[in-house]
């Protein structure tokens, strides 16, 4: 732009100060230089070197013509033209992108020859011509070197500022995309913004996945330059092929890949895709490695700047925070849904015994002439329903106290057979005409809280009676250094896909449509209580059918009798 202004100004000076009409050739030269300068200024990537050289030679030729013909051909005298030629030589040498030393030497020699030619035409002595030639050569070379150094520093500062501005803009756009959008387009827009901030050919975000039981990655959003020669078809893979990369990701470190330094078979995979170099940083959510964000280069094996790596880190933190917000939102939705299911289930479960209790109590209060046998039956039903209501409330309270860390465990030495008999005795009252309960084993002691053990056993046996087969077998023995109680039934069991879900809070299986639904908290509370007492609770499949296995800390048995079987009794 400066040259576009300076060269027309030089031409204007020629027109205004020449003192007599310009020759057609002079007019043509000045107009040509002016139009050329305007054209160069309008180019997206202007190259002003030819224009500067043309202006320098044009000025020099005019001075030579003026000396030869003895008539005024330019508004500049020899001294001014000498300075102008040197200035143009320095500018041309500075503006060339490569081989500046060669260019400056050639231009200095050209200026020196012009000085010698002008000296000869002007009749100057050899000393004067030599001095001016030395000044031309030394001045052009030294000044070009100095100006080139300053020019390069200025250009580098401008490039750094431009790159910094682009990176800042990319981070702002990335942040805006992750804040505004709440779907897959958010990460995609963020990746596009990152690519525009760098000279990389490709930008991507991947997430961790499991591939055939191994940790791996899968690209979920990417962006690339339109003329990028890469294939972009390596969408997923196993980290077992890249152990160093996986170790760096888990350790929270950036990782740089140079394809030429890789070993087979990974090198062939990178070469097939066309990647020359790559840099990536991990994405963590609540301290868990969840994916990575990176740049790739296909055209050359480049070195990644610290600014680009820092940009990836900032993007990584923002994407991690975005994924964290999505997780929190999903957990909140799940919590709300769980709360709604809990309220519906609890309302239903509480309403059933309450309806029976209230209805039967009103029947007893309002009825006249009921016999003792009828009153006993109604009171028995009320007692059973009250017990079920109390057990449900107890499970809910235990779950709530455990969540808040207010549940205390008081372990003591207990006889498992005695605890099972207490629970079975109560169930015979609440489920009089349903299943056959068989007890096997005795003499096994455990270190546990008797109240919580009975709560676990009640949940397990009640679950078997309600949803299992006609035969329920409760076995007590020692197993792998633990005191074990198994509750089996001959029913269809739990579907394979639900064996882990049944221990989740408020999960309700649809396996038994003939039985009323439950709150879905008993098994969850039971496992939590078992673990708090140092034991385990698992769903198992064995020769006796399907059921649950409760293991607790073993102590010396209360009695020395060997395991014995009790005759079946009606529940």
HUBEL-V409354 format. One record per pair of residues at least 4 apart in sequence whose C-alpha atoms are under 7 Angstrom apart, sorted by the first residue. I is the first residue (numbers start at 0). J is the second residue. D is the distance in Angstrom with one decimal. If there is no record, write none. Layout:
((I/J/D) (I/J/D))
This chain:
((0/4/6.5) (0/40/5.4) (1/5/6.0) (2/6/5.8) (2/36/6.8) (3/7/6.8) (3/36/4.5) (3/37/5.6) (3/40/5.9) (4/8/6.4) (5/9/6.3) (6/10/6.3) (6/33/6.5) (6/36/6.9) (7/11/6.0) (7/33/4.9) (8/12/6.2) (9/13/6.4) (10/14/6.4) (10/29/5.2) (11/15/6.2) (12/16/5.8) (12/74/7.0) (13/17/5.8) (13/73/6.1) (13/74/5.2) (16/74/5.5) (17/73/6.1) (17/74/4.9) (21/25/5.9) (21/26/6.2) (22/26/6.3) (23/27/6.0) (24/28/6.0) (25/29/6.1) (26/30/6.0) (27/31/5.9) (28/32/6.2) (29/33/6.2) (30/34/6.1) (31/35/5.9) (32/36/6.1) (33/37/6.3) (34/38/6.1) (35/39/6.2) (36/40/6.2) (37/41/6.5) (38/42/6.7) (39/45/5.4) (39/46/6.8) (39/47/6.6) (40/45/6.4) (47/51/6.2) (48/52/6.2) (48/91/5.2) (48/94/6.2) (48/95/6.6) (49/53/6.0) (50/54/6.2) (51/55/6.1) (51/87/6.1) (51/91/6.0) (52/56/6.1) (52/87/7.0) (52/91/6.5) (53/57/5.9) (54/58/6.1) (55/59/6.2) (55/84/5.3) (55/87/5.7) (56/60/5.9) (57/61/6.2) (58/62/6.4) (58/80/6.8) (59/63/6.3) (59/80/7.0) (59/84/7.0) (60/64/6.1) (61/65/6.1) (61/72/6.0) (61/73/6.3) (62/66/6.3) (62/73/6.9) (62/77/6.7) (63/67/6.1) (63/117/6.6) (64/68/6.0) (65/69/5.5) (65/70/5.4) (65/71/5.5) (65/72/5.3) (66/120/6.6) (75/79/5.7) (75/80/5.8) (76/80/6.0) (77/81/5.9) (78/82/6.4) (79/83/6.1) (80/84/6.0) (81/85/6.3) (82/86/6.1) (83/87/6.1) (84/88/6.1) (84/110/7.0) (85/89/6.2) (85/110/6.9) (85/135/6.7) (85/139/6.3) (86/90/6.2) (87/91/6.1) (88/92/6.1) (88/106/5.7) (88/139/6.5) (89/93/6.1) (89/139/5.6) (89/142/6.5) (89/143/4.9) (90/94/6.1) (91/95/6.4) (92/99/5.8) (92/102/5.6) (92/103/4.9) (92/143/6.1) (93/99/6.8) (93/143/5.8) (93/146/6.7) (93/147/5.0) (95/99/6.4) (98/102/6.3) (99/103/5.8) (100/104/6.0) (101/105/6.2) (102/106/6.1) (103/107/5.9) (103/139/6.6) (103/140/5.5) (103/143/6.6) (104/108/6.1) (104/140/6.3) (105/109/6.1) (106/110/6.1) (107/111/6.1) (107/135/6.0) (107/136/4.4) (107/139/5.4) (107/140/6.5) (108/112/6.1) (108/136/6.2) (109/113/6.2) (110/114/6.1) (110/135/6.1) (111/115/6.2) (111/132/4.4) (111/135/5.5) (111/136/6.2) (112/116/6.1) (113/117/6.1) (114/118/6.0) (114/128/6.8) (114/131/6.7) (114/132/6.1) (115/119/6.1) (115/128/5.6) (115/132/6.7) (116/120/6.3) (117/121/6.0) (118/122/6.0) (118/123/5.1) (118/128/5.7) (119/123/6.1) (123/127/6.5) (123/128/6.7) (124/128/6.5) (125/129/5.9) (126/130/6.1) (127/131/6.2) (128/132/6.0) (129/133/6.1) (130/134/6.2) (131/135/6.0) (132/136/6.2) (133/137/5.8) (134/138/5.3) (135/139/5.8) (136/140/6.1) (137/141/5.8) (138/142/5.6) (139/143/5.7) (140/144/6.1) (141/145/6.2) (142/146/5.9) (143/147/5.7) (144/148/6.1) (145/149/6.4) (146/150/5.8) (147/151/5.9) (148/152/6.2) (149/153/6.0) (150/154/6.0) (151/155/5.9) (152/156/6.0) (153/157/6.1) (154/158/6.1) (155/159/6.0) (156/160/6.0) (157/161/6.0) (158/162/5.9) (159/163/5.9) (160/164/6.0) (161/165/6.1) (162/166/6.0) (163/167/6.0) (164/168/6.0) (165/169/6.0) (165/196/4.8) (166/170/6.1) (166/196/4.9) (166/310/6.8) (167/171/6.2) (168/172/6.1) (169/173/5.9) (169/192/4.9) (169/193/5.4) (169/196/5.5) (170/174/6.0) (170/314/6.8) (171/175/6.1) (172/176/6.1) (172/189/6.8) (172/192/6.1) (173/177/6.3) (173/188/7.0) (173/189/4.2) (173/192/5.9) (174/178/6.1) (174/317/6.7) (175/179/5.9) (176/180/5.8) (176/185/5.2) (176/188/6.0) (176/189/5.8) (177/185/5.1) (177/186/6.7) (177/189/6.9) (177/321/6.3) (180/184/6.8) (180/185/5.0) (181/185/6.3) (183/187/6.7) (184/188/6.0) (185/189/6.2) (186/190/6.2) (186/220/6.4) (187/191/6.4) (187/220/5.1) (187/221/6.5) (188/192/6.3) (189/193/6.3) (190/194/6.3) (190/202/6.2) (190/203/6.2) (190/220/6.9) (190/221/6.1) (190/222/6.3) (191/195/6.4) (191/222/5.5) (192/196/6.6) (193/197/6.9) (194/199/6.7) (194/201/6.7) (194/202/5.6) (194/222/6.8) (199/294/6.2) (199/295/6.1) (199/296/5.5) (200/223/5.6) (200/224/5.5) (200/227/6.0) (200/295/6.1) (200/296/5.1) (200/297/6.3) (201/222/5.9) (201/223/4.3) (201/224/6.6) (201/294/5.6) (201/295/5.0) (201/296/6.5) (202/221/5.6) (202/222/5.4) (202/223/6.3) (202/293/5.8) (202/294/4.5) (202/295/6.3) (203/218/6.9) (203/220/5.7) (203/221/4.0) (203/222/6.4) (203/292/5.8) (203/293/5.6) (203/294/6.6) (204/218/5.8) (204/219/6.1) (204/220/5.4) (204/221/6.3) (204/291/5.8) (204/292/4.4) (204/293/6.6) (205/216/6.1) (205/217/5.2) (205/218/3.9) (205/219/5.3) (205/220/7.0) (205/290/5.3) (205/291/5.4) (205/292/6.5) (206/216/5.5) (206/217/5.5) (206/218/6.4) (206/219/6.9) (206/289/5.7) (206/290/3.9) (206/291/6.5) (207/214/7.0) (207/215/5.7) (207/216/4.5) (207/217/6.5) (207/289/5.3) (207/290/5.0) (208/214/6.1) (208/215/5.1) (208/216/5.3) (208/217/6.5) (209/213/5.4) (209/214/4.8) (209/215/5.5) (210/214/6.3) (210/215/6.0) (210/237/6.8) (213/237/6.8) (214/237/6.2) (214/238/6.0) (215/236/5.6) (215/237/4.1) (215/238/5.0) (216/235/5.5) (216/236/5.7) (216/237/6.5) (217/234/5.9) (217/235/4.3) (217/236/6.8) (218/234/5.4) (218/235/6.3) (223/227/6.7) (228/297/6.6) (229/272/6.0) (229/273/5.1) (229/274/6.9) (229/297/6.0) (230/272/5.2) (230/273/6.7) (231/272/6.5) (232/272/7.0) (233/272/6.9) (238/242/6.0) (238/245/5.9) (240/265/6.8) (241/245/6.3) (242/246/6.1) (243/247/6.2) (244/248/6.2) (244/254/6.4) (245/249/6.1) (246/250/6.1) (247/251/6.2) (247/252/5.1) (247/253/6.7) (247/254/6.4) (248/252/5.8) (248/280/6.8) (248/281/5.1) (249/288/6.3) (251/281/6.1) (252/280/6.5) (253/279/5.8) (253/280/4.4) (254/278/5.7) (254/279/5.5) (254/280/6.4) (255/277/5.7) (255/278/4.4) (255/279/6.6) (256/276/5.3) (256/277/4.9) (256/278/6.2) (257/261/6.8) (257/275/6.2) (257/276/4.5) (257/277/6.7) (257/300/6.8) (258/266/5.9) (258/269/6.4) (258/274/7.0) (258/275/5.3) (258/276/5.9) (261/265/6.6) (261/266/5.1) (262/266/5.5) (263/267/6.3) (264/268/6.6) (265/269/6.3) (266/270/6.1) (267/271/5.9) (268/272/6.4) (269/273/6.1) (269/274/5.4) (270/274/6.0) (273/297/5.7) (274/295/6.6) (274/296/5.9) (274/297/4.7) (275/296/5.7) (275/297/5.2) (275/298/7.0) (275/299/5.8) (275/300/4.9) (276/295/5.8) (276/296/5.3) (276/300/5.3) (276/301/6.5) (277/294/5.7) (277/295/4.3) (277/296/6.2) (278/293/5.5) (278/294/5.4) (278/295/6.5) (279/291/6.4) (279/292/5.5) (279/293/3.9) (279/294/6.4) (280/291/5.5) (280/292/5.7) (280/293/6.3) (280/311/6.6) (280/312/6.4) (281/288/6.9) (281/290/5.9) (281/291/4.2) (281/292/6.6) (281/315/6.8) (282/288/6.0) (282/289/5.7) (282/290/5.0) (282/291/5.0) (282/315/5.2) (282/316/6.8) (282/319/5.6) (283/287/5.2) (283/288/4.6) (283/289/5.5) (283/319/5.6) (284/288/6.6) (284/289/6.5) (284/319/5.2) (284/320/6.9) (284/322/7.0) (284/323/5.8) (292/311/6.6) (292/315/6.4) (293/311/6.7) (296/300/7.0) (303/307/6.6) (304/308/6.5) (305/309/6.1) (306/310/6.1) (307/311/6.3) (308/312/6.3) (309/313/6.2) (310/314/6.1) (311/315/5.9) (312/316/6.3) (313/317/6.3) (314/318/6.0) (315/319/6.0) (316/320/6.1) (317/321/6.1) (318/322/6.1) (319/323/6.0) (320/324/6.2) (321/325/6.3) (322/326/6.1) (323/327/6.1) (324/328/6.0) (325/329/6.1) (326/330/6.0) (327/331/6.0) (328/332/6.2) (329/333/6.0) (330/334/5.9) (331/335/6.1) (332/336/6.1) (333/337/5.9) (334/338/5.9) (335/339/6.1) (336/340/6.1) (337/341/5.9) (337/505/6.9) (338/342/6.1) (339/343/6.1) (340/344/5.9) (341/345/5.8) (341/505/6.5) (341/518/6.5) (342/346/5.8) (343/347/6.2) (344/348/6.0) (344/517/6.7) (344/518/5.0) (345/349/5.8) (345/518/6.0) (346/350/5.8) (347/351/6.4) (348/517/6.9) (349/353/6.0) (349/388/6.4) (350/354/5.7) (351/355/6.4) (352/356/6.0) (352/384/5.0) (352/385/6.8) (352/388/6.3) (353/357/5.9) (354/358/5.8) (355/359/5.9) (355/381/7.0) (356/360/5.9) (356/381/5.2) (356/384/6.6) (357/361/6.1) (358/362/6.1) (359/363/6.1) (359/377/6.5) (359/381/7.0) (360/364/6.1) (361/365/5.9) (362/366/5.6) (369/373/6.2) (369/374/6.5) (370/374/6.3) (371/375/6.1) (372/376/6.3) (373/377/6.3) (374/378/6.0) (375/379/6.0) (376/380/6.3) (377/381/6.3) (378/382/6.1) (379/383/6.2) (380/384/6.2) (381/385/6.0) (382/386/6.1) (383/387/6.3) (383/429/5.2) (384/388/6.2) (385/389/6.1) (386/390/6.1) (387/391/6.2) (388/392/6.3) (389/393/6.1) (390/394/6.3) (391/395/6.4) (392/396/6.1) (393/397/6.0) (394/398/6.1) (394/521/6.4) (394/524/6.8) (395/399/6.2) (396/400/6.1) (397/401/6.0) (397/406/6.9) (398/402/6.2) (398/524/6.0) (399/403/6.5) (400/404/6.0) (400/405/4.9) (400/406/5.2) (401/405/5.9) (401/406/5.1) (408/448/6.1) (409/448/5.1) (410/446/5.8) (410/447/4.1) (410/448/4.2) (411/446/5.2) (411/447/5.3) (411/448/6.0) (412/444/6.7) (412/445/5.7) (412/446/4.7) (412/447/6.5) (413/444/5.6) (413/445/5.4) (413/446/6.3) (413/447/6.9) (413/449/6.7) (414/418/6.5) (414/443/6.2) (414/444/4.7) (414/445/6.6) (414/557/6.5) (415/419/6.2) (415/443/6.1) (415/444/5.9) (415/445/6.7) (416/420/6.2) (416/441/5.4) (416/475/7.0) (417/421/6.3) (418/422/6.5) (418/453/6.2) (419/423/6.1) (419/456/6.9) (420/424/5.9) (421/425/6.5) (422/426/6.4) (422/453/6.3) (422/456/6.9) (422/457/5.9) (423/427/6.2) (425/429/6.8) (426/430/5.8) (427/431/5.3) (427/570/4.7) (430/570/6.3) (431/570/5.5) (432/570/6.5) (433/570/6.3) (434/464/6.4) (434/469/5.0) (434/470/6.1) (434/569/6.4) (434/570/5.4) (435/469/6.3) (435/470/5.1) (435/471/6.0) (435/567/6.6) (435/568/6.0) (435/569/4.8) (435/570/5.4) (436/470/6.5) (436/471/4.9) (436/472/5.9) (436/567/6.2) (436/568/5.9) (436/569/6.3) (436/570/5.7) (437/471/6.2) (437/472/4.7) (437/473/6.0) (437/565/6.8) (437/566/6.9) (437/567/4.8) (437/568/6.6) (438/472/6.1) (438/473/4.9) (438/474/6.0) (438/564/6.5) (438/565/5.6) (439/473/6.2) (439/474/4.6) (439/475/6.1) (439/563/6.1) (439/564/4.4) (439/565/6.0) (440/474/5.9) (440/475/4.8) (440/476/6.1) (440/562/4.3) (440/563/5.0) (440/564/6.0) (441/475/6.3) (441/562/5.4) (441/563/6.6) (442/556/5.1) (442/557/5.8) (442/558/4.8) (442/559/6.2) (442/560/6.1) (442/561/7.0) (443/476/6.3) (443/477/7.0) (443/482/6.6) (443/556/4.7) (443/557/6.9) (444/482/6.8) (444/553/6.1) (444/554/5.2) (444/555/5.8) (444/556/4.4) (444/557/6.2) (445/482/5.9) (445/551/6.2) (445/552/5.5) (445/553/4.6) (445/554/5.1) (446/552/5.4) (446/553/6.3) (446/554/6.3) (447/532/6.1) (448/452/6.1) (449/453/6.2) (450/454/6.3) (451/455/6.2) (451/528/6.7) (452/456/6.2) (453/457/5.9) (454/458/6.3) (455/459/6.3) (455/525/4.9) (456/460/5.9) (457/461/5.8) (458/462/5.9) (458/521/5.8) (458/522/6.8) (459/463/6.3) (459/486/6.8) (460/464/6.1) (460/486/6.6) (461/465/6.0) (462/466/5.9) (463/467/4.6) (463/471/6.8) (463/488/6.3) (465/514/6.9) (466/511/6.2) (466/514/6.9) (467/488/5.7) (467/489/6.7) (467/490/4.6) (468/488/5.5) (468/489/4.7) (468/490/3.7) (469/489/6.7) (470/488/5.5) (470/489/5.8) (471/487/5.7) (471/488/4.4) (472/486/5.8) (472/487/5.1) (472/488/6.1) (473/484/6.9) (473/485/5.6) (473/486/4.6) (473/487/6.4) (474/484/5.6) (474/485/5.2) (474/486/6.7) (475/483/5.8) (475/484/4.7) (475/485/6.7) (476/482/6.2) (476/483/5.4) (476/484/6.7) (477/481/5.6) (477/482/4.8) (477/483/5.7) (478/482/6.3) (478/483/6.1) (480/553/6.6) (481/550/5.9) (481/551/5.7) (481/552/5.4) (481/553/4.8) (482/550/5.5) (482/551/5.1) (482/552/5.9) (482/553/4.7) (483/548/6.9) (483/549/5.6) (483/550/4.4) (483/551/6.4) (484/548/5.9) (484/549/5.1) (484/550/6.5) (485/547/5.6) (485/548/4.5) (485/549/6.2) (486/546/5.4) (486/547/5.4) (486/548/6.7) (487/543/6.3) (487/544/5.8) (487/545/5.3) (487/546/4.2) (487/547/6.6) (488/544/5.6) (488/545/5.8) (488/546/6.3) (489/544/5.0) (489/545/6.7) (492/545/5.3) (493/497/6.5) (493/498/6.3) (494/498/6.6) (497/501/6.0) (498/538/6.7) (500/506/6.7) (501/506/6.1) (501/522/6.9) (502/522/5.4) (502/523/4.6) (503/523/5.6) (504/519/6.4) (504/520/5.4) (504/523/5.5) (505/518/5.9) (505/519/4.0) (505/520/5.1) (506/519/4.9) (507/517/6.6) (507/519/5.0) (520/524/6.1) (521/525/6.0) (522/526/6.2) (523/527/6.3) (524/528/6.1) (525/529/6.1) (526/530/6.2) (526/535/6.7) (526/536/5.3) (527/531/6.2) (528/532/6.4) (529/533/6.5) (529/534/4.9) (529/535/5.4) (529/536/6.4) (530/534/4.9) (530/535/5.6) (533/551/6.7) (533/552/6.8) (534/550/5.3) (534/551/4.5) (534/552/6.5) (535/549/5.9) (535/550/5.3) (535/551/6.9) (536/547/6.9) (536/548/5.6) (536/549/4.7) (536/550/6.5) (537/547/5.6) (537/548/5.4) (537/549/6.8) (538/546/5.8) (538/547/4.5) (538/548/6.3) (539/545/6.2) (539/546/5.7) (539/547/5.7) (539/548/6.6) (540/544/6.1) (540/545/4.6) (540/546/6.5) (541/545/6.3))
